[in-house]
Amino acid sequence: MKLNWRIFLAFAHDLAACAAAWLASFWLRFNLEIPAPYGELALETLLWVVPLHAALFVGFGLYRGIWRFASLPDLKRIIAAVAIAAVAVPTALLMLQIAVPRSVLIMSPAFLIMIMGGNRLAYRAWKERSLGALVPKQREPVFVIGAEEAAVNLIKELARSPQWRVVGVFDDDATKHGRQLHGVNVLGRVDDLAAWKQRHDGRHAIIAMPEASHGVRRRAVEMCRRAGLNVLTVPSFDDLMSGKVTVSQIRHVELDDLLGRDPVVLDTAGLNNWFSGRVVLVSGAGGSIGAELCRQIARYRPRQLILFELNEFALYSIEQEFGERFPALPVVCAIGDVKDATRVAQVLGAYRPSVIFHAAAYKHVPLMENENAWQAILNNVAGTRVMAQAAIARGVEKFVFVSTDKAVNPTNVMGASKRLAEMVCQALQQPTGTRFVMVRFGNVLGSTGSVIPKFREQIAKGGPVTVTHPDITRYFMSIPEAVQLVLQAGLMGGGAEIFVLDMGEPVRISDLARDMIRLSGLGEGDIRIVYTGLRPGEKLYEEPLAADENSLPTPHPKLRIAKARQEDGAWLARLSEWLAPDGVPRDETVKTELAQWVPEYSGN
């Protein structure tokens, strides 16, 4: 501990407090008139009492804290040090055969705790009042939504803020109404915001409910907006617990706060046992899903992580990220095409992965519909077959195929190609050997090519925001949640199952656009929404399950199993012939023949 003048002053204060408490105890013991012999005794014993206390004060780390931020932990350290001293002092005096009145030995520790603790808290209160005098009087009035611990901490932090002045707290718990949080009144329910806004001239509200469900927080946001308030929020509970941020780091409400769902409960022990000490390969590791798979797998300390990616820049980016975030994790960055059987065999042969997550795919629906239909088949179907057959040949324990809800009753080439890839994995499943697990989910917030980045860009340019149809809906979840459920499904899968993620309720894309416009601080009068018509291969809604499939529950509430039609080895041999034509078939030919392989496909 570096010594400076502030520490010296604090140490000197505590030694003076120790002496004062000792002498005051004698003074009170003898009714404010200390007899001469006992006055001498009090002064002589200070030569033993003060050094003993000094040693204990230093030993208990009383000078690591800052008086300006004195709090309960500091008081606990003071009590612990004085309590030990209350035993050590009588013991030392007894060994020296010095008789001291017992009442002195009892009163002195109590006085010392009051002096040391009281002066620290008084100093903190004085400093906060001094800072408050420097804070402008015309601070912005702000309401706090929520009356739990996060709200209390936020109010304490904002008391020193030069920008905000908390004028009221709102919570739906009626038992808290009329009470106070750190001197601020709990005014009523969230529904009462509009009435109180006029009384306090409030223009802002901060939602301080990081542990609440997304539904509760979404309702709070809606109530604030109806009251005409600008809405802010504290960081998420996960971020607060990780220590990355503090409750005072308020931010604007983001789309994840409105569309997000309750946290996923994972079998952490099972996942740790599955990945720990194993080699794991992720194809498409530079994409949004593949990269998040790599991040989450890294938390379970695999022996080695193989990042397989065709895009050089994407692979470079994630290599740089992992070098900073997971420097101790052995990572292999392998550039390669999943359709290149020689390269795939080389990588699998060199590193012998136990688990493969196959996330490499072409997934942009309109782009794959015209001009690129055969490339979608080659990459999504032939590439999956190459990876899967190499996995069998190299003795991979489990192969997890990342699919899509667009594989259900597909109306486009991309969805049909993913359904065909599922069928390939099922056809390759044998009673022993590599176990194949397929996982379907819908759109993820912020993924490459998703509608969210497009809307952000359009809003930044001043609009208009383009939506294909006023009634079009999609399922959404965050990238981390989708990947968590992929990992959980991969762990649970025994072979040939198609897991379907619980995507919650579908979201109307036009409502999503309106939310994003409002979150940007604008209104529909500022940014127009223009409907452009459905694109090639696009349908109004996505289905989580096909009509001819039976959905079975699993032990996990957010995962179900779709029992789909399965093919055999003979079917796979015929498919392999179709995937090796002499030339590049025309889009119309691809779509016609695709319908023969995927009967539920209804392309145009």
N, C-alpha and C positions, 0 to 999 in steps of 0.2 A: 504494500500500500504506500503510494507516494505521499510524503508529508508536505503539506502546504499550510498557509496561515489559517485557513478556515478550520482545518482539522485540529490544529494546535489550539485555537480558541474553543472549539467544542470540547476538547480534552480538558483544558483548563477549567471550563465551566463545570464539567462533571466532577472534577476533583474538588472544586469549591462547593458544589452542591453536596458532595459526600461529607465534607467537613461541617457544613452548615446543618445538615440533617443530624449529624452526630451530636453537635453542641446543642441544637434545639431540643433534642431528646433529653439531655441532661437538664436543660433549663425547665422543661415542662415537668420532668420527674420531681423536681424540688420546688414546684409551684412558683416559678419565675425568680427564685433566689437560691443560687447554687452555693452551698457551703464551700469554704476555702479548700478543704482537702479534696472535695469532689471536682472543684474547678480545675485544680492541678491535674487530677486523674484524667479528666476529659481531654485536656490539652496533650498530656503525655501519650495517651492511647491513640491519638490521631496519627502518631508516628507509625503505628502498625495498621490502623484501619484504612487510611488513605492509600498506601501502597498496595494493600491487598485488593481493594476495589479497583485501583488503576489497572492492575494486571488482568483482572477479570473483565473489565470494560474492553480492553484491547483484544483479549482472547475471544470474546463473544462478537467481535466485529461491529461494535457500536459506531465506528467512525467510517464505515463504508457507505452509509447512507448520506443523504443530503437533507438538512433540516427543512429546506424549502418544500420538500416532498414527504415530510415525516408522516407515517401512517401506522396502521395496526401492526405490521411486521416489525417496525422499529420499536414499538411499545412492548411487543412480545420479547424482543432481545433484551430490552432494559429489565423487564421483570425477571427473565431467566438469570441474567448476570447478578442482579441484586439478591435474588433468592439463594444463589450459590454463596454469595458473600455473607448472607445472613447466617449461613452454617459455618463458613470458614472463619469469620471474625471471632465468634465465641470459642471455637476450637483453638484458635491461635492464642487467645487471651488466657484460656484455661491452661494451655501448655506453659505459658509464661507466668502462671499463677498470679494473674491480675484479676481482681474481683471488680466486676462492673454490674450495676443494678440491672436486673432482668428486664425491667420495663424499658430501659434504654435500648437493649438488644431487640426488642419487639417494635418500638416506635421508630427507630432509626431507618430500617428498610422501607417502612411505609412512607415516611417523609421523603426519602430519597427518590422513590418511584414517582411521587407526586411532583417533586421539583424537576427532575429530569424529563419526565414525560410531558408535564404541563408546559414547561418552557419551550420544548420543541413544537408542540401543537400551537402554542401562542405565537411563536415565530412564524409558523406557516400561515396562520390566520392573518397576521399583520402583513406578510408579504402579499397574500392574495388580495387584501384590501388595497394595498399600495398599487398593485397592478391594475386593480379594478378602477382606481382613480385615473389611470392612464388610458383606459378603454373609452372610446367615444361614447357619449351618452345616446347618440342616435343609432344604436345598433338595430339590425333587422329583427323584428319580432318573429319568432318561429314556434310552431307547435311540434310536440313530440308524440308520436303514436306508439303506444305500448307502455306498460308500467312495470316491467320486470327489471332484472339486473342490468341488462344492456342499456335501458333507458336511464337508470340511475347513473351509470358510468358516463353516459353521453352528457347528461345535464351537468355533472361535475366538470367535464372537460369544456363544455360550452360556456360555463360561468367565467372562464378566463379568455373567451374568444373575443377578438376585436370586431367580429362580424355579426355574431348571432346573440340574441337575447331570448331565452326560453320563457314563454308567457303562459303555457298551459300544457297539460298532458291529457291524452285521451286513451281510454281502454274500455273494452266491452265488459269487463268484470265489474259488476255493480258494487261489490264489496269495497272497491278501491276509490269509488267516487267520493269527493269531499276530503280526501286525505292528501298528504303532500309527499313529494319525492324531492329530497334535497332542497326543500323550501319552495318548490313549485307545486301548485294545486293540480290535482287530477280533476278536470272539469266535467267529464262525462263520457258518453259513448262516442265511438268514431262517427256515428250518424249525426252527432250534434255539431260537427265541425263548422258547417255553414253558418249557424247562428253565432257561434263564438268568434268567427272570423271578423265579423263587423265590429264587435266590441273591442277587439285588440288590434284591428287594422293589420291582421296577419296576411302574409302573402306566401309563406313557405311552410312546409310540413316535412318532418324527418321521421321515417318509419324505422323504429328501433325494435324490431322483432326478428332477430336473425334465426331464432330457433323455431319460429312459427312455420306452419305449412305454407306452400306456395299459394294455395287457395285463399288462406287468411290474408296473406300479404297482398295478393291481387285485389281482394275486396277493399283493403285499406287504400290502395292506390286509386281505385275507382272512386271511393268516397272523397278522397282529397281532390281529385280532379273535378268532381261535381261541385265541390265547394269553391272551385276556382283557385286552388293552391298549387304552387310549384312543388313537386314532390321530389324528395331526396331520400336516401336510405343509408343505413350503416352496412358495413361489409357482411358477407355471409357468415354463418356460424362456423363452417369449415375453415374459412380464412382466419377468423378470430382465434380459433383453437390452435391453428398451425403456427400462430405468432407472426404471420406475414404482415398483418395490418393491425391497427387498433380501432376501437369503436369510434374514436373521434375523426377517423378518416372517412367522412361522409362522402357520398357520390350520388350522381343522378341515377334514377331507376333505369335499368337496362332491360332489354327484351327477355333475357334469361329469368329476370325476376317475375315477369308476367306469364311466360310460357313454361318455366321450369316446373319440376315436379318434386315430390318428396324424396329424400335421399334413399339410395338403394342399399339394402342390407346384404352384405356379401359374406360368404363363408371364407373369412380371411385365413383361418387356420388351414382349410382345405386348399386354397389357392397357394398359400405359402409352401405347403407340402408338395404341391404339384410342380411348382416352378423352381423352388430352391434347389440349387445344384444341378439343374438341367440346362441343356442347350435349347434355345427357342429361336425359331426363324419366323419373321414377319415379312410377307411379300406385300409390295405396295407400301413400304415403310415410310415413304415421303409424303403420302396423302394424308388427309385430315384424320381419317379413321385409323390408318396404319400407324401414323405417328403417335396418336394417343394410345393405341395398343402398346407400342414400345414403351411409352412413359409409364403406363400402369404396370406392365410386366416387370419393368426395372425395379419397382418397389419391393418385389418379392425375391430379389437377389438371385437371379438365374446364374448359372456358371458362365454362360456366354449368350449374347444376344446377336443374332444375325439380321442385319437390315438389308433386305433384298429390294432393289428399286431400279427402274429403268431411267427415270429422270435424274440427270446428273446434279442439277442445282438443288432439287428437293432432297437428294441424298446428302449433299454437302451441308445443307441447312440443318438437317437433323443430326448429322455428325458433330457439327459445331455446338449445337444445343446440348447433346449428351456429354461432350467433353467438359462442359461447365457444370451441368446438373448432376451427372453420375460419373465422376472421374475414376472411381474405383471399379466400375463395371466393364468387363471385357466386351468390346463391341467390334463387330466385323461389318464393314460397309461394302456390300457386294453389288456392283452394277450388273444388271442382267434383265433379260426379257423372259417372262414366264412361258412364252411360246417356244423358247430355245431349249430343246430337250438336253442338248449337250452341256450348256452352261448350267442348267438347273441340276443335272446329275453331278456335275463337277462340284458345285457348292455343297450339295447335300452329302456327297461322298467325303468331302474334305472336313466338314464340321459335324456331321452326324447329329442333326437336331432330333430331340425327342418329341417336340411339339411344333406344329406349323400352323400359323394363322394366315390364311390366304385372303388378303384384302385387295390385291391388285385387280383392277377392273376398269372398263370404260363404263361410265354411269350417266352421262348426260343424254337424256331422252331424245330431244329434237336432233341433236348432233349425230346420234347413231341411227336415226330413222332414215335419212336420205344421204346418199353418197358413201356412207360409212357402214352400212348394214353388215357387210361381210367381215369388216374389221372388228365389229362388235362380237360377231360369232367366234372369230379366231381368238381374240383376246379373252373373252369371258368364258367360252366353252372349251376351245382347244387348249388355251393356257391353263385352265383348271385341270383338264385331263392330264396334261404334261406334269404339272406339279403333283397331282394325286398319285399318278403311276410311279413317279420318282420316289414319293413318300413310301409307297408299298415296297419298292425295290430296296430302299435303304433302311427299312425296319422302323420307320417313324411310328411312335406310339399313338399319336392322335393328330388328326388333320381337321382344323376348324375352318369352315368355309363361310365367309361373310356374304350373306345374300341380301335381298331387299323385298319390301312389301310389294314392289312392282312385279315380282314374279308370280303374284296371285292373279289368276285370270288375266294375263298380260294383254295389253292392247298395243304394245310397242315392241320393237326389236330388242331394246335393252332389257326390258322385263322378261321377255321370252328367252333371251340368251342366259339370263341368270337362272331361270327355272330349268332350262336344259342343263346348266352346270350342276344344279342340285341333283338332277336325275343321274348325271355322270357319277357323282360321288356316291349316290345310293347304289348304283349298279356295281361299283367297285368294292362295296362292302362285303367282306367275307367273314365267316364265323370266327376266324382268328386273324391276328395281324393288325394292321393299321385300322383304327376306328375313325369313322368320318362323322362329323357333326356339322349341321348347317344351322345358321342363325339368320332370321329375317328381321329387319326393322325398317322404319320409315325414314323420313328426312331428319337430319340433325342440324341444329342451329349453328350457322357459321361455317359449315363444311364447304370445301372447294366446289364452286359451281352452284351453290344453293341460292335461294331467292333472297336471303337476308343481306349478303354483301351487295347484291345488285340494287336492292331497295336503298341501302345506305348511300351508295354512289349516286343514285338518282336524286335523293333528297339533298345531298350535298351540292348538286348542280342546280337546285331550285325546281326540280321536277320536270315533267310529270312522272309519277310513279305508275309503271305499267303492270297491270294484272290481266291475265288472260281471260278470266270469266268472273262475274260477280258472285257465283255460287261455288267456285272451285274450292275444295278443302284438302288439307293434307295433315298427316300425323307428324308431330315434331317432338324431339327430345334433344337434350344437350349431348354433345360429343362424349364427355366423360361418363354420363349415365349409360349411353348406348354401349360404350366399350366395357364398362363394368358388367353389364348384363351379358355381353359376348363372352367375357372371361368366365362368368358364372355358368353359362350354358355349356361352354367348352369343358368345364370341370365336371358338370353333371352328366354330359352325354356319354352313352354307352356304345353308340354306333348306329348310323343310318337315320337318326332322328332329325327332324326339322324343328328347331325351336323358334317360337314366335314371341317377340317381346311385347309386353303390354305397353302400348303407345299412348294410353290415356284417351282423351277425347280429341276428335279431329278439329283442326283450327281452320276457320275460313280465311283464305289468303287476303281477301279485301279487308277483313278486320285486322289482320296482321299488319297490313300496310298503314291503316289508320293509327294503330298503336305506335308504329315506328315514327310516323309523322308527329304525333303528340309528344313522344319521348324526345324528339329533336327540338321541342319548344315551339313548334309551329302548329297551325291548324289546317283543315282541308281548304280553307280559303286561301292559304299561302301556297300549298302544294296540291295540285290536282291529281286524282286517280283516274287513269285512262284504261279502258278495257280493250284489249287487242285481239281477242278470240283465241280459242284453243290452238295450240301448236301441234305439229304432226306427232302422232303417237300418244298425245296427252289425253287423260280422262279426268272427269270432274272430281272423282274421289278414289281413294286407294282402299283396298280391302285387306284386312290383316290375315284372313284365311280364305282359301279357295272353297267353292261350293261343294266339291266332292271330297273334302278333307274333314276328318274328325279331330276336334281339338281336345286334348287331354291335359288335365292339370299336372303340375309338378310341385315338389315341396316348396319351390320359391314362388311367392305371390305374383311376381311380375314376369314369369316365364310359363308358357304353355307349349305343348308338343302338337305339331300338325302331322297327322298320319296321312301321308300322301302316297300316290301310286308309285310303285318301285319297278325298275326294269332289271334285266339280267345281263349276263355277259354277251349273249348273242346280239342283243339290242345294241350294246356298246360297240361291238365289232362293226355292225352296219353303220353306226354313227361315225366311226373312225374313217370309213370310206367316204362318207359325205363331206367330212372335214378336209379331205385331200383332193380337191378338184384340179383339173388341168389349168384352169385360169381363175379369174376373179368373177364370180357370178354377178349378174345385175341385181339391184335392190329388189325388184319385183320378183325375181326368181328366188332370192333368199327368203323373202316373206312367204311365198307360196309353199316352199319346201319346209320352212320352219313350222308352219301350221301342221304338217304331217308328223313332225317330231314332238311338238307340244300341242296336243289336241285342244287345250283350253285357250290357246292363243287366238285372238280375233283381230289380226292386223288389218290395215287397209291396203 
